[in-house]
Each structure stands twice: as structure tokens, then as C-alpha cells.
Amino acid sequence: KTMEARDRGSSKTRAQWAIRLFLSSIIFFMAVTWCAASVAGAGLGVARTVEFAMLLFIVVTTTVVGNTVGWGRVGKTAQSLPIYRKLASYSEGFWDYVKAFALWGLGWLAIPTFLALSAANQAARKALPFTLPPDAPGLLTAHGAQLWARLRTWHWASVISKTTFWSLAYLILQVIVMQLVVVFFAFLNEALSDFHTGVVCAIFAGVGLLMFMIPIIPGVPVYIACGAVIPASTMSQANPDWSDDMKPGDEVPKAFWVGLVYATLVGFALKLTAVALEQELIGRQFGNYVAVRSFIRINSLEMRATRRILRRPGINTAKCAILVGGPDWPTSVTTGILKLNLLQMLLGTTPILPLIAASTAAGGMQLLKTKGDLYDSITVIVTFLSFLAQTASTLLAMYFIERTSTQYAAELAAEPPDEEVLAHDERQAAFSKAQRDGTNWSSAGVPLWPKVTIIASALMLAGACYLSVVATCFEPFSVSQRISDLPGGTVFGLVRPMGWVVIGLFVGGWVLRYIYRRWAVARARSWLRASTVDASISDASPPPPPPPLELEVVQGPRCDVYVSDSPVGSPTSSPSPAASRAAPPDISVSRDVSRV
């Protein structure tokens, strides 16, 4: 018995370790994808290589979890883990996001393949006498039947809808951030080539500030472009023909290093200015809206831990990790919503200077990589170091927030909540439940066309993701190149034929998802109204019948019947005369109102 208990404990430990690995890999994949998109402006394939490695890691992790835990125990084991409970508190359908991620990664192919192999295995067992006998009735083996039974219990409308979330997040970073932003800055570099360096710095500062105001665009592509545009201008001012005059092995012009210093200072000033504008003009103003405060989960332990860290005066590791490693626009806007001190936020952001210097150097080295293998190698190294610095800062920020929320959990939980947000969250939870219940395919009245629409959207978006990974959809391009260098000399030359397929699938899948979302919202509202009407009818219904009345009959010249609300058999008292009412001759009836 002791050995069996030890084996069960060891099995549970392995299961918990495997699920922690799976959930942590999802978070790590999201952070790496964001950072990879940030350094994509260097155009060296570093981002693509890292993302492909991460996808392979997710596949291996999914396999490890399945073989270690067994998918039948995944949900039950995961619910005992603190990381699962914390992530599940963010959304009612958190487990559906996990299922959707697994489905988005390989599930579209793995699940049908497994079921087909299970059916073939079962058919072979039934048809061939020299094989094992069937281990289950029906078309599938025992494992296949268990998987099919679990799949039938899924909330497929929720799971498939959430696969579109993962697909859109990946494609937006791949197409908008990693391609369009790079092309835009390359166009800007070419357009500013004939201007004075001072004018170039001023124009780039204005354009870069506008780019910082876009939530989905990281700051690193702006720094990389800055490192390509400004040094090119300083070298052109010193020698308009520097590109033709400089030969492989020649010394780098002094104007290049001067331009790189200018680029670093401009990038640093841009970051601080963006922090101030995003915090004061956007975050502090939008913080007056209850929905915005609810969106950032201002009552959560993690947000309270973030506020606790950022309120520390001066410069410290945890504070700088959040301000440097967090996404640029969301972090600065959140500090405004939390009503934090601007000067302290600017002070905590100053350690970003080395990251800006590395990013501008990665962009500047693009100008020199054709002048010798040494510069090409330096470009790769600097770009990869920039990626590592950004990733390390992001992971450190997540670590410090988690550690603070755990270490000071009691103190953070004792802080007074935002009552307006609590009320809003209750209403939002009711709406989310109505949407989840109303869109469930097992619910009555769900038509066929929304099911077809969301399935088609999910398949199109997932197909676009797969193609963007396995096929070369875009021409290799960096901010230091010219639009005229592309095939055809136009921006459309960036997109290869397979890239147009990806864009078409992306647009089509997004449109179908939008149509489905509009139906889902309308369905949730009607479901919520019906639930409200049912509740009001239930409240207005007559009360339940009273308990049995006790009749006390006393023999005498008249028959007096006393009626009381006390349970039968309980002692009663004589009714008061005021509580009596007239009755037919020989019978008087009274209710003992003192017992009501």
C-alpha cells in the first residue's frame, strides 16, 4: 500500500510538472512572439527562426503533456495547480483558451489523424484473425472512444471562436508589425535621404511619436529604423557618394558613429516623450471610465502588485523590468490609469537606454553589412543581443509581478476594491455567461449558419498561420533597403504569390469572424433578456401555500372553531376577542393573529 501511494504521488507530481510546462510554454510563446516581431526590422530572419523554434517547442510540449498525464486527466490535474487557478480567474472560458491553443497549434491535423488511425486499428482487429481482439465496441479503439467522448463534451462554439483569437494575434504581428512597419520606415528612409540631418531628426521624431501612439506597434522597430535613417543622413551630409566610395574592408566613416549617437539620443527622447503623452493624455483620462479600469483588471492581485512595485521611489530592478520589458503603449497607459507619478515613471524608464542603443546599432549595421562579412556578422550578433535583452526584460517583468502578488497576497487582498468596477464586472460576467450559454451548440434555437461561419473563419485563419510558417510569403527586406529594390520597384513586390494567399485568408477569416461575433452578441442580449423576464415572472409568482392549519374544536353549547398557523400538535392559546369574526349560528371562527 505504501508503494502504491508513493506511485500515485509520483504520478501526480509528473502530471503537475507537465501541465506547468504546457501553460508556461504558452505564456513564453506569447512573450517571444512579441519580442521577435520587435526585432523584425533588422530583416535577418532572426524573428522567423525564433518563432519557428518556439512553435516546435509547443508541439513537443503538447506531446509530453499528452503522454505524461493522459488527456483524460489534464483538466482534473490542472485545476489543482495555483498557476491554473490564477489564469482561470482572468476569464470564465480560460480552459477553452488552452484547448483552442492546442487546437490551433496542431489539433486541426492531429485529432482527425488520431481518430482515423484508431478507426483503422479497430477495423484491423475485427478483420484480421492474427491481431489483438477489439478492446472496445464500435468503430474506435478504447483510447479513441475515450477521446471522442471527451471531444463531444467540449463547448465547441467557444473553443473554435478562441482559435481565431490566437490566429489573429499571430497574423497581426506577422503581417502588420513585421512587414508593414518595416516597409513604412524603409519608405521614410528613402524619402528623407536628401534632407539635412537636423530636419531628418525632427521629421523622424514626429513620425516615430505617431508610431508610438499605435497600441500594437512595439518601440524596438522604431529604434531600429532610427538607427538606419539618421546615420544614413549624417554620412550623406559628409559624403553624398559614401555608399559607392566605401569598399569592403575600409574603415567605417566617423559620420556613421556620430549618426548612431544621434539616433540613440533621438530614440531615447522619443521613448520618454511617448511615456509622458501616453500616461497623462491617454491613460489618466481613460482611467475615468469604469470599462477601462475593468479591462485592465484593476482589482486583481497582479494589478495591485504592479501598482505596489511602480510606486517605489527611485530606480530598482522590479520597477525597471516592468517599465522597460512591458509592451510600450499598454504599460504607459496603465501607469496613467493607476494615477502614478509621471516623474517616477520617467526615472524608472531611463534604464532602457542600453536597449535603445543596441536596437539603433542593429539598424545602423544594416547600412554596412554589404561592405564586408565582418559587418554582416556584427549585425547578426547585435540584433540577436537586442532580441535577448527585450525578451529578458519581458520575462523579468512577469517574474517580479508574480513574486510580489504571491509574497504580499494578504496585504494586496486587503486593499479596498474599486466598487464601480466590481459592479461592472458582475454585469459583464452575466453577459459572458449568457453568451456562453446562448451560443452553445447544444442550446435550442442555434441555427446552422453561425456554426458554418465560425468553422470556416477558424480554418481560414489557421491556414494563413500555417502558410506563413512553412512558406516564404514575403521578400526579405529591412529598413535600410529601398522600395525600388523590391521586384517591380513598388511596395507590392514585397508580397510573393503565397503571401497574397495568406492575406486573402486573413481578410476572409476576419470578416467571417466579425459576422459571427455580431450574431453572438445579439444572441447573448436576447438570451439575457429572456433570463431577466423569466426571473421577473418567478419573482411575481404567488407565494407557496401556507402550512396546514390547526383546528381546535371545543364541545359546548356552541361549536367554537379556532384556526391558528401553528403546526399541528403544537400548543395553542385562546384567540383574543379582537381576532374573532362572526360565524354562522352555533359556530364561531377566529384566527390567532399573534402566531403569524
Buried (B, 14 or more C-beta within 10 A) or exposed (E): EEEEEEEEEEBBEEBBBBBBBBBEBBEBBBBBBBBBBBBBBBBBEBBBEBBBEBBEBBEEBBEBBBEBBBBEBBBEBBEEBEBBEBBBEEEBBBBBBBBBBBBBBBBBEBBEEBBEEBBEBBEEBEEEEEEEEBBBEEBBBBBBBBBBEEBEEBBBBBBBBBBBBBBBBBBBBBBBBBBEBBBBBBBBBBEBBEBEBEEBBEBBBEBBBEBBBEEBBBBBBBBBBBBBBBBBBBBBBBEEEBEEEBEEEEEBBEBBEBBBBBBBBBBBBBBBBBBBBBBBEBBBEBBEEBEBBBBBBBBBBBBBBBBBBBEEEEBEEBBBBBBBBBBBBBBBBBBBBBEBBBEBBBBBBBBBBEBBBBBBBBBBBBBBBEBBEEBBEBBBEBBBBBBEBBBBBBBBBBEBBBEBBEEBEEEBEEEEEBEBBEEBBEEBEBBBBBBBBBBBBEEEEBEEEBBEBBBBBBBBBBBBBBBBEEBEBBBEBBBBBEBEEBEEEEBEBBBBEBBEBBBEBBEBBBEBBEBBBEBBEEBBBEBBEEBEEEEEEEEEEEEEEEEEEBEEEEEEEEBBEBBBBBEEEEEBEEBEEEBBEEBEEEEBBBBBEEEE
